[in-house]
């Protein structure tokens, strides 16, 4: 789904010009500019339950960022993960003032909302795996079988291996370099 450089530059320019309502997230999913509505308060609770312990285990020269845009030109994507863990040097080397290459991420976390769950389950894992992001954590309060957390890793050929999937309430371990166990009982259901 990659685009030529000129089309990609035009799409990025369009993304930068979109005037969305307050607290909406603007992304590019497979070459289409999308606008997601504001999230529920429970979404912020889940983000906090992940972000807080991450700060205790990451190296000092890494950061935990909310809604930092990442680009994946190979899939015509510009995603805005709910949480991104990356070395601070990646932000300093960014080619523009708004985005960084997704390949610089060590971990991305997406927390589904009613309107974006399909993207978080299908297009985003493919995009993050294509970029080589080592770990993708999906917190899915809207999963068909009930609220579920899934940890993906070992990206190869645009596909992740599912390292662990469990219902909310079960602890999930993030492997090295994090070596962190998250208590998913803290994740509020939608």
C-alpha positions in Angstrom: 0.0 0.0 0.0 3.0 2.3 -0.1 2.8 5.5 -2.0 5.3 7.5 -4.0 7.1 10.2 -2.2 5.1 13.1 -3.7 1.7 11.5 -2.9 2.8 10.7 0.6 4.1 14.3 1.1 0.7 15.6 -0.1 -1.2 13.3 2.3 1.0 14.5 5.2 0.3 18.1 4.2 -3.4 17.4 4.1 -3.2 15.7 7.6 -1.5 18.9 8.9 -4.3 21.1 7.6 -7.3 19.1 9.0 -9.2 21.2 11.5 -10.8 18.7 13.8 -13.0 19.3 16.8 -11.3 19.6 20.2 -9.9 16.3 21.6 -10.4 14.4 18.3 -7.6 12.3 16.9 -6.6 12.7 13.3 -4.8 9.8 11.7 -4.0 8.4 8.3 -5.1 4.8 7.9 -4.2 3.1 4.7 -4.0 6.4 2.8 -7.3 7.8 4.2 -7.4 10.8 6.7 -9.6 9.7 9.6 -11.0 11.7 12.5 -11.8 9.8 15.7 -14.1 11.4 18.3 -13.0 12.3 21.8 -12.5 9.3 24.1 -14.4 8.3 27.3 -12.9 9.0 30.7 -12.3 5.2 31.1 -9.8 5.5 28.2 -7.7 7.9 30.2 -7.8 5.5 33.2 -6.4 2.7 31.2 -3.7 4.9 29.8 -2.7 6.0 33.3 -2.6 2.4 34.5 0.0 1.6 31.8 1.9 4.9 31.7 2.6 5.2 35.4 4.5 1.9 35.9 6.3 2.4 32.6 8.0 5.5 33.9 9.5 3.4 36.7 11.2 0.8 34.4 12.4 2.7 31.3 15.9 4.0 30.9 16.4 7.6 31.8 17.0 8.6 28.2 13.6 7.2 27.1 10.2 8.8 27.3 6.6 7.8 27.6 4.4 10.0 25.3 0.7 10.2 24.8 -0.7 10.9 21.3 2.7 11.3 19.6 2.2 10.9 15.8 4.2 8.2 14.1 4.6 7.7 10.4 4.7 4.4 8.4 4.9 5.4 4.8 5.1 1.7 3.7 1.4 1.3 4.7 0.4 4.9 3.9 -0.1 5.4 7.6 0.2 8.1 10.2 -0.9 6.7 13.5 -1.3 8.5 16.8 -0.9 5.8 19.5 -2.4 6.4 22.9 1.0 5.6 24.4 4.4 5.5 22.8 7.7 4.5 24.4 10.8 5.7 22.5 14.3 6.9 23.2 14.3 10.7 23.5 16.9 10.9 20.8 14.3 9.7 18.3 12.3 12.9 19.0 15.3 15.1 18.6 16.2 13.5 15.2 12.6 13.7 13.9 12.4 15.1 10.3 9.6 17.4 11.2 8.0 19.1 14.2 5.0 16.7 14.5 5.9 13.2 13.6 8.5 10.5 14.2 9.2 7.3 12.3 7.3 4.4 13.9 10.4 2.3 13.6 11.9 4.3 16.5 9.3 3.1 19.0 10.1 0.4 21.5 6.4 0.0 22.5 3.1 1.3 21.3 -0.1 1.0 23.2 -3.6 1.5 21.6 -6.7 1.6 23.8 -9.8 1.0 21.7 -12.7 3.3 21.6 -16.0 2.3 20.1 -15.3 4.2 16.9 -11.7 3.0 16.3 -11.6 -0.6 17.6 -11.5 -2.1 14.0 -8.4 0.0 13.1 -6.7 -0.9 16.4 -7.3 -4.6 15.8 -6.5 -4.8 12.0 -4.7 -2.0 10.3 -2.5 -0.8 13.2 -1.0 -4.2 14.1 0.0 -4.6 10.4 1.4 -1.1 10.3 3.4 -1.3 13.5 4.7 -4.8 12.5 5.7 -3.4 9.1 7.6 -0.6 10.9 9.3 -3.2 13.1 7.9 -1.9 16.4 9.0 -4.6 18.9 5.9 -4.6 21.1 2.3 -3.6 20.5 -0.1 -3.7 23.5 -3.8 -3.6 22.6 -6.2 -2.7 25.4 -9.6 -3.6 23.9 -12.6 -2.9 26.1 -14.8 -3.6 23.1 -13.5 -7.0 22.1 -16.2 -9.4 20.9 -15.6 -11.9 23.7 -15.3 -9.2 26.4 -12.6 -6.8 27.5 -9.2 -8.2 26.5 -5.6 -7.1 26.6 -3.3 -8.5 23.9 0.5 -8.2 23.7 2.0 -8.6 20.2 5.6 -9.0 19.5 8.3 -10.5 17.2 7.2 -8.7 14.1 8.1 -10.4 10.8 6.8 -9.8 7.3 4.2 -7.2 8.5 2.7 -9.7 11.0 3.0 -9.9 14.8 3.1 -13.0 16.9 0.5 -12.9 19.8 2.7 -13.2 22.9 -0.2 -13.1 25.3 -3.9 -12.4 25.3 -6.1 -12.3 28.4 -9.3 -10.8 29.8 -9.2 -7.7 31.9 -8.3 -8.7 35.4 -5.4 -11.0 34.5 -1.8 -9.8 34.9 0.2 -9.4 31.7 4.0 -9.3 31.5 5.9 -7.0 29.1 9.2 -8.6 28.3 12.7 -7.0 28.1 13.6 -4.2 27.9 10.6 -3.5 30.2 10.3 -6.6 32.4 7.1 -5.2 33.8 3.9 -6.9 34.9 0.8 -4.9 34.4 -2.3 -5.5 36.5 -5.1 -5.3 34.0 -7.7 -5.3 36.8 -6.9 -1.5 36.8 -8.2 -1.2 33.2 -11.7 0.3 33.4 -14.3 -1.4 31.1 -16.1 0.8 28.6 
